[in-house]
């Protein structure tokens, strides 16, 4: 077997695993989605203020919501202007860290999954647990705000 | 715990490079789970949370179709159930935001509506007050004849007029008999 054939076999095996194993496929797609989020933040400029996504909540109610200015905040963080990002949205940085952490986790966990076939189940359990924890830590202010708004309306 | 590693042994023994056959509903399950996760993240961002209704419903439909296929063929359903649950919760969060936004909008509308009504009432009252206390001057000209009527419809003047009229007609009982 020539090195070329061996390499070809390895690539086709990898392709086969990605097709047949949902975990890898999910990781790959989510990586793409997170990269799109970063691309969006990098493409649109906070100076030109040309963001296509507007706050629907503000449009409907006339009141600003807790996540207003998140796009600005993300763009500023990507450009290294952290203190300005805080001014736009105080929770912007923690949400940005969540996305960045998820991007790294998707890649690292996929590599571990491919290399250690014996501990795959354990790896997925850790992944789910860490992701849920990170999600709630990052999005807690938003979840709290939604919950409080609903409570206010019910009162 | 969901078994994402399940390969169901369907591509074992196959020569590499050949596409492996997926268990029924597996692709739909993966699509539903990815859509559901993305929907969940969108749903908890209040600015765009309302939009999450659309992918949420899509994820529910995908998971439901996948579940029916999987149950017909006896294929594993873990991914599908996970997708369905996450999508349902995300759609609920998104729906709650529509409800909240709608109610806040109604509140604003009611507040503004009341303000507008109050302004109209005030204006109406002012106009009536001014009319009551103003001098009315009517001039009629016809074929060289001029008639000019000037009145000062002050409340006090009218009260005096009424009192004078009552003094003249004190003998006439103009009250209605309530017993009849």
Interface residues (C-beta under 8 A of the other chain):
Chain A: X9 X12 X13 X15 X16 X19 X20 X21 X22 X23 X25 X26 X29 X30 X33 X53 X54 X55 X56 X57 X58 X60 X61 X62 X63 X65 X66 X67 X68 X70 X120 X121 X124 X125 X128 X135 X139 X142 X143 X145 X146 X149 X150 X153
Chain B: X1 X2 X3 X4 X5 X6 X7 X10 X11 X16 X17 X19 X20 X22 X26 X29 X30 X33 X34 X37 X38 X41 X44 X45 X46 X47 X48 X49 X50 X51 X79 X93 X96 X97 X99 X100 X101 X102 X103 X104 X105 X108
